[in-house]
Amino acid sequence: MEITPGPLLKTINSPADMKSLSREQVQQLSDELRQYIIDVVSVHGGHFAASLGVVELTVALHYIYNTPYDQLVWDVGHQAYGHKILTGRRDNFHTNRKYKGLSGFPKRSESKYDTFGVGHSSTSISAALGMAIASKYKGEDRKSIAVIGDGSMTAGMAFEAMNHAGVADTDMLIILNDNCMSIDPNVGALREYLTDITTSQTYNKIKDDIWNALGKLPIGKNFTREMASKLEHGVKGFINNSSNLFESLKIRYFGPIDGHNMTKLLDTLQDLKNIPGPKLLHIITTKGKGYALAEKDQTKWHAPGLFDKVTGEIQKKRYDTPQPPKYQDVFGHTIIELAEKNDKVFGVTPAMPSGSSLKFMMDKMPNRAIDVGICEQHAVTVSAGMATQGLKVFCNIYSSFMQRAYDQVVHDAAIQKLPVIFCLDRAGLVGEDGPTHHGCYDISYFRCIPNLIISSPMNESELRNLMYTAQLESTNMPFVIRYPRGEGVMPEWRTEMKEIKIGTGRKIKDGKDIAILSLGHPGNFVSAAIRELKAEGLDPAHYDMRFVKPLDENMLHEVFSKYDKVITVEDGAIQGGFGSAILEFMAANNYKAEIKILGIPDRLVEHGTPRQLYEEIGIDASGIAKAVRESLSTVNTKQPLLS
């Protein structure tokens, strides 16, 4: 289906093409850009509501500033679709998030207009400040602009950056895009503070009256800029509701203004461009602006998939037979079952209640499930604090986001042997979100930490069993359960929960030719590969290890005593991962075998569907079957082979 941009948008191949537009044309361009995003995303999918909310801001920034010389940094990148379309990627935008196509996020290697690669939140102020410091040092007259949402502003890194920006004496602008949302509704005291600013009729009326009065005063020797500045600060202090938070950090505060009022945006940005020093512009926007259904249910329309743009009907696959649930939903329903039987069970997530499905528990047991905002470090340590009081806390964090809380896992959980249960959602290759979101490294970065249990279920039933085991009183150490994004393999998944002895695997199938050791969901690919190989007369054994720490040493002794060829399969990084653990066991126990390790190679795997990415790295059924054939066709060299 060919999607045609509007007549004005069709002429814009770079921000330079916008400079000659009149203000009326700038508004028309915004309208066409919003419609083009709706048209493309409805047919090809992607993040949706966030980009609609910043259409006017995107156009205004590229119109007023000289990008890419002036450095524009987007936070997270969900809202950067309009930016991509205006910066030479309009005709390729339909490939967004598709295999070999455009990234769903700003990416430095993709465009000179993407000044900083993003994917995780709350990095924009730090990055823009770094650019501003470099520009000052080099004597360049570049402007640095960071666009950050009120959800991203809740993270500690944003406050650290503002604390530095206030004293760095650099020319940078922070634009706070306030829509009361991240993916789910924003939470915390900062949200309430910003709400107070935006809804205070007293503040906004007095502020407008003062500025109108200042505009009528004779600026000259009897009324200096310094006097005007003192009056400004005095007014803000008198009202005691405006920008004390930001101005106490020595960042000048402007706003709030309507982020959809193009005239106001253009005037304000033009004025701020000529004001030196660190400053913050607070704009109020509506996530999903211009598409009524997205405005009404912003969480649902954050990334809805394909939909009919006229009716709003979201396309869903239709099946004749019951389908497996998502692992996330199994977690969400299972934690409620456990909490109903164990009053010590609690749930914590950093801003991902819908994505992790902890939302189910938050709705049913609101006093036992907490969204702490985009604060992974805090999520880990607050969970550890709760664990000191005997609670069994399921701290659900995406694998990729857990990288931000590594220090807290080491110091606040593992060293103190506090039995926090870390559920690592989105472990492995997540698909279209790409390298910033793939959960590649958790096995490697956790395996070296003492006092830590690391497990991965092969299916929904095993996930339930591991969750049950983790919350037992006998479990007295931090317990990691990692599982992938998306569907499992069991339509009938509500199995009775049973305790699993920690550090034990299970033999799925005996065999004679070669042993395949799998960890987690890829074990299902192994089963499919074995069915394929059976027709060729090959007979591999299959062991589902379940735990990478501690390993099932009894099972491994059996494997290495019986087989001289072994393949390991995991959806984590090969370096330092599950296969490495098996190699270490073999070396420590003086076994000699030919080992081939299948997993995520030592390179960045780009975006695509999970199926495409599994095939690319060779851990799908065909790739595993191929590895078995190759191993059985070679002379045993007793050397490990890495794939």
Secondary structure by P-SEA (a helix, b strand, c coil): ccccccccccccccccccccccaaaaaaaaaaaaaaaaaaaaacccccaaaaacaaaaaaaaaaccccccbbbbcccccaaaaaaaccccccccccccccccccccccccccccccccccccaaaaaaaaaaaaaaaaccbbbbbbbbcccccccaaaaaaaaaaaccccbbbbbbccccccccccccaaaaaaaaaaacaaaaaaaaaaaaaaaaccccccccaaaaaaaaaaaaaaaccccaaaaaaccccccccccccaaaaaaaaaaaaacccbbbbbbbbbccccccccccccccccccccccccccbbbbbbbcccccccaaaaaaaaaaaaaaacccbbbbbccccccccaaaaaaacccccccccccaaaaaaaaaaaaaacccccccccccccccccccccccccccccbbbbbccccccccccccccccccccccccccccccccccccaaaaaaaaaaaaccccccbbbbbbbcccccccccccbbbbccccccccccccccbbbbbcccaaaaaaaaaaaaccccbbbbbbbcccccccaaaaaaaaaacccbbbbbccccccccaaaaaaaaaaaaccccbbbbbcccccccccccaaaaaaaacccaaaaaaaaaaaaacccccccccc
